[in-house]
Amino acid sequence: MRRIALLGATGSIGRQAIEVVGDHPGLEICALHSGSTPLDALAAAHGVEHVQVGGDGTALLESSEPDLVLNAIVGFAGVGATLWALENGVDLALANKESLVAAGSLATEARLRGGGLLLPVDSEHSALHQCLEGRSAAEVDSLVLTASGGPFRGRTRAELSDVTAAEALAHPTWHMGPKITVDSATLANKGLELIEAHWLFGVPYERIEVVVHPSSIVHGIVRFRDGASLAHVGVPDMRVPISYALTYPKRAATSVPGLDLAAGLTLSFEAPDTETFPLLELARAAGERGGTFPCAYNAANEVAVEAFLDGRIRFLDIAEAVADALEAVDGAPARDLAELVEADAEARAAATRRLVTA
């Protein structure tokens, strides 16, 4: 029996993970965490003793002694739990991409010391993990991350000046939480995933490409040195990468239907419009600059997205706030979590100042 600590239990990933666990007799939930939602009823329904509401989840992990941590906390708040799992050699199923964006170097060092598995849950990174399995780094030419393009694909900047939060939350192919859905609309999510892919797979930024693929059928592509490419394809359903991570390496059955290739499946790809959606290239630049610039990118984006969802700024102000914050911080590398927290706070303050004057 694999004991799973589920962090972010009441969010989109958490709810689907509970479904996956319920369908698999070899899995059980030993701990539940949420940011603010009460968990009494959920814990009682699943017989879970270890529960925590609020905080970063590390105290819960210490007491529950899981075999695997599924970190589905939203945002920088999930960094502590990621570092705890990696440092202690506990297998980590990572849905909190911000952990590697903000703390890539610290997480890599902790993983080397701890020796546990790091299994990506993002559909794109799970796809790349599966295409890369058993291959040496020398065989890989480049990675391709696919993006749906979000609800505003094809629009100009002028057409985005007055879009509402409700419009931004109307994703065409995925059903996700509000923060990641807005990130998909701005392409910030793909920027975060670009940085995450760099740390997960050790591939330089110049060899990681992003393409827009509106149907979200192809989740990731690996190009190899011999000219061949391997792609992971499937319906857009997060239960697939969640199950892959929770049951790895056995690849358990799920109730997700396979693709009906005879139904007239058409796959199309296009370059992202980085002029209209500049957050993708801002992420690439932050990643290439290194240090705590990726942390600052993430922090400023979190602040700006919250302000947009609250109706305090416009959609296009999100990217401007992030760009200004990246110019305001020094980006010095963080030697430990305390210094990373300071860098995160500095970027949030810079973004907040920009929003006040917007």
C-alpha positions in Angstrom: 0.0 0.0 0.0 1.4 3.4 -1.0 0.6 6.1 1.5 0.0 9.5 -0.1 0.1 12.9 1.5 -2.2 15.1 -0.6 -1.4 18.8 -0.4 -3.9 21.2 -2.0 -6.6 18.6 -1.5 -9.6 20.8 -2.3 -8.3 22.3 -5.6 -8.7 20.9 -9.1 -5.7 18.6 -8.9 -6.5 17.5 -5.4 -10.1 16.5 -6.2 -9.0 14.5 -9.2 -6.3 12.8 -7.2 -8.8 11.7 -4.7 -10.8 10.1 -7.5 -7.6 8.4 -8.8 -6.8 7.0 -5.4 -10.3 5.8 -4.9 -10.1 3.8 -8.1 -6.8 2.1 -7.1 -6.6 -0.4 -4.3 -2.9 0.0 -3.9 -3.2 3.7 -2.9 -4.4 5.3 0.3 -4.4 8.9 1.5 -2.6 9.3 4.8 -2.7 13.1 5.0 -4.8 16.0 3.7 -3.9 19.7 3.4 -5.7 22.7 2.2 -5.0 26.4 2.1 -8.1 27.5 3.9 -11.0 25.1 3.2 -12.1 23.0 6.2 -11.2 19.3 5.7 -13.2 17.6 8.5 -15.8 16.0 6.2 -13.2 15.0 3.6 -11.0 13.4 6.2 -13.9 11.5 7.7 -15.0 10.3 4.3 -11.6 8.8 3.6 -10.5 7.8 7.1 -7.6 10.3 7.2 -6.2 11.2 10.6 -3.5 13.7 9.6 -5.1 17.0 8.5 -3.8 20.6 8.2 -5.5 23.7 7.0 -3.1 26.6 6.1 0.6 26.7 6.3 3.1 25.1 3.9 2.3 21.5 4.8 5.7 20.5 6.2 4.5 19.9 9.7 1.8 17.6 8.3 4.4 15.7 6.3 6.6 15.2 9.4 3.8 13.7 11.4 2.1 11.6 8.7 5.3 9.9 7.2 4.0 9.4 3.7 5.5 7.2 1.0 4.7 9.9 -1.6 3.8 13.6 -1.5 1.5 15.0 -4.1 2.1 18.7 -3.9 -0.8 20.5 -5.5 -0.6 23.7 -3.5 -1.0 26.8 -5.6 1.9 29.2 -6.0 5.1 30.0 -3.9 3.3 28.6 -0.8 4.2 25.1 -2.0 8.0 25.6 -2.1 8.5 24.5 1.5 6.8 21.1 1.0 8.7 20.5 -2.2 12.0 21.1 -0.5 11.0 18.9 2.5 10.1 15.9 0.3 13.3 16.2 -1.8 15.6 16.7 1.2 14.1 13.7 3.0 14.1 11.4 0.0 10.3 11.0 -0.1 9.0 10.5 -3.6 7.4 13.7 -4.9 4.6 14.0 -7.4 4.8 17.7 -8.3 1.9 19.7 -9.5 3.2 22.9 -7.9 5.4 24.1 -10.8 6.2 27.3 -8.9 8.5 25.2 -6.6 11.0 24.6 -9.4 10.5 28.0 -11.0 11.3 29.8 -7.7 13.6 27.3 -6.1 15.1 25.4 -9.0 18.7 25.4 -7.7 17.8 24.7 -4.1 15.4 21.9 -5.2 18.0 20.3 -7.4 20.5 20.3 -4.6 18.0 18.8 -2.2 17.0 16.1 -4.6 20.6 15.1 -5.0 21.0 14.8 -1.2 17.7 13.1 -0.6 17.7 10.7 -3.6 13.9 10.3 -3.9 11.9 10.3 -7.1 10.6 13.6 -8.6 7.6 12.9 -10.8 6.0 15.8 -12.7 2.2 16.0 -12.7 1.8 18.9 -15.2 0.4 17.2 -18.3 3.2 18.6 -20.5 6.1 17.6 -18.2 4.5 14.2 -17.5 4.4 13.8 -21.3 8.1 14.7 -21.6 9.0 12.4 -18.7 7.3 9.5 -20.4 8.9 10.2 -23.8 12.4 10.6 -22.2 12.2 7.5 -20.0 15.2 5.2 -20.6 17.0 7.7 -22.9 20.3 9.3 -22.2 20.7 13.1 -22.2 23.2 12.8 -25.1 20.4 11.4 -27.3 18.1 14.4 -26.8 18.1 17.3 -29.3 15.3 19.5 -27.8 12.0 19.5 -26.0 8.7 20.9 -27.2 6.0 22.2 -24.8 2.5 22.6 -26.2 0.2 25.4 -25.3 -3.6 25.5 -26.0 -3.3 29.3 -26.5 -6.0 29.9 -24.0 -9.3 31.7 -24.6 -7.7 34.7 -26.3 -5.6 33.0 -29.0 -5.7 35.0 -32.2 -6.7 38.3 -30.5 -4.6 41.5 -30.8 -3.5 43.7 -27.9 -6.2 46.2 -28.7 -8.8 43.5 -28.5 -7.5 42.5 -25.0 -7.7 45.9 -23.4 -11.1 45.4 -21.8 -11.4 41.6 -21.4 -12.9 40.5 -18.1 -11.9 37.9 -15.5 -14.9 35.8 -16.5 -13.7 35.8 -20.1 -10.1 34.9 -19.1 -11.5 32.0 -17.0 -13.3 30.4 -19.9 -10.6 28.0 -21.0 -11.4 26.2 -24.2 -10.0 22.7 -23.4 -9.0 22.4 -19.7 -10.9 22.8 -16.4 -8.5 24.2 -13.9 -8.3 26.5 -10.9 -8.6 30.3 -11.5 -5.0 31.2 -11.1 -3.6 28.7 -13.6 -6.5 29.5 -16.0 -5.6 33.2 -16.1 -1.9 32.1 -16.5 -3.0 30.1 -19.5 -4.8 33.1 -21.0 -1.6 35.3 -20.6 0.8 32.5 -21.6 2.5 33.0 -18.2 1.7 29.3 -17.4 3.8 28.3 -20.4 6.5 30.5 -19.2 6.5 28.9 -15.8 6.5 25.5 -17.5 9.4 26.5 -19.6 11.5 27.2 -16.5 10.2 24.0 -14.8 11.2 21.9 -17.8 14.7 23.3 -17.6 15.1 22.2 -14.0 13.3 18.9 -14.4 15.2 17.6 -17.4 18.5 19.6 -17.4 17.9 21.0 -20.9 19.2 24.5 -21.8 16.6 27.1 -22.4 17.6 27.5 -26.1 16.7 23.9 -26.6 13.2 24.2 -25.2 10.5 25.3 -27.6 6.9 26.3 -27.1 4.2 25.8 -29.8 0.5 26.6 -29.7 -1.6 23.5 -30.2 -5.3 24.5 -29.7 -6.8 21.0 -29.3 -4.5 20.0 -26.4 -4.2 16.5 -27.8 -0.4 16.4 -28.0 1.0 17.2 -24.6 4.7 17.1 -25.2 7.3 16.2 -27.9 10.9 15.2 -27.6 13.2 15.6 -30.6 16.2 13.3 -30.7 19.6 13.7 -32.3 18.8 11.2 -35.1 16.0 13.4 -36.4 13.1 11.4 -34.9 10.5 12.9 -32.5 8.4 11.1 -29.9 5.1 12.7 -28.9 2.7 11.9 -26.1 -0.9 12.2 -27.2 -4.2 11.8 -25.3 -7.4 13.5 -24.4 -6.9 16.6 -22.1 -7.7 14.9 -18.8 -5.5 15.5 -15.7 -6.4 12.1 -14.3 -3.9 10.6 -16.7 -0.7 12.4 -15.4 -1.9 12.2 -11.8 -2.4 8.4 -12.1 1.0 8.1 -13.9 2.8 9.9 -11.0 0.9 8.1 -8.2 1.3 4.6 -9.5 4.7 4.9 -11.2 6.3 2.8 -12.6 3.3 0.4 -13.0 1.0 2.7 -15.0 -2.3 1.7 -13.6 -5.6 1.7 -15.5 -7.8 4.7 -15.4 -11.4 5.4 -16.6 -10.1 8.0 -19.1 -11.1 7.0 -22.7 -8.4 6.6 -25.3 -8.3 8.7 -28.5 -10.6 7.7 -31.3 -8.2 8.2 -34.2 -10.8 7.1 -36.8 -13.1 10.0 -35.8 -11.2 12.5 -37.9 -8.5 13.7 -35.6 -6.7 16.8 -36.8 -3.5 18.2 -35.2 -2.4 21.7 -35.8 0.5 23.8 -34.4 1.5 27.4 -34.6 4.1 29.8 -33.1 3.0 31.7 -30.0 2.2 35.4 -30.4 4.8 36.7 -28.0 4.2 40.3 -28.9 0.6 40.1 -27.7 1.4 37.8 -24.9 4.8 38.9 -23.6 4.9 36.9 -20.4 6.2 33.8 -22.2 9.4 35.5 -23.3 9.7 37.4 -20.0 9.9 34.0 -18.4 12.5 32.8 -20.8 14.6 35.9 -20.1 14.2 35.5 -16.4 15.3 31.8 -16.6 18.3 32.7 -18.7 19.3 35.4 -16.2 19.2 32.9 -13.4 19.6 33.7 -9.8 16.3 34.7 -8.2 14.9 36.3 -11.4 12.6 33.3 -12.0 11.4 33.6 -8.4 10.7 37.3 -9.0 8.8 36.5 -12.2 6.6 34.1 -10.3 6.0 36.4 -7.4 5.1 39.4 -9.5 2.8 37.3 -11.6 1.0 35.9 -8.5 0.4 39.4 -7.3 -0.8 40.7 -10.6 -3.1 37.8 -11.3 -4.8 38.2 -7.9 -5.3 41.9 -8.6 -6.8 41.1 -12.0 -9.2 38.5 -10.6 -10.2 41.1 -7.9 -11.0 43.7 -10.6 -8.2 46.1 -9.6 -6.2 46.0 -12.8 -6.7 45.2 -16.5 -5.6 42.0 -18.2 -2.8 43.7 -20.0 -1.5 45.2 -16.8 -0.4 41.7 -15.6 2.5 41.5 -18.0 3.5 45.1 -17.3 3.6 44.5 -13.6 5.8 41.5 -14.1 8.2 43.3 -16.4 8.5 46.2 -14.0 9.2 43.9 -11.0 11.9 42.1 -13.0 13.6 45.4 -13.6 13.3 46.5 -9.9 14.9 43.4 -8.2 18.6 42.5 -8.1 18.0 38.8 -8.8 20.9 37.6 -6.6 21.0 33.9 -6.1 19.4 32.5 -2.9 21.6 30.3 -0.7 18.7 28.9 1.3 15.0 29.1 1.7 15.1 32.1 4.0 16.9 34.1 1.3 14.4 32.8 -1.3 11.6 34.0 0.8 13.2 37.5 1.0 13.6 37.6 -2.8 9.9 36.5 -3.2 8.8 39.3 -0.9 11.0 41.9 -2.7 9.4 41.1 -6.0 5.9 41.1 -4.5 6.5 44.6 -3.1 7.8 45.8 -6.5 4.8 44.4 -8.3 2.4 45.9 -5.7 4.0 49.4 -6.1 3.5 49.1 -9.9 -0.2 48.1 -9.4 -0.8 51.1 -7.1 0.3 53.5 -9.9 -1.3 51.5 -12.8 
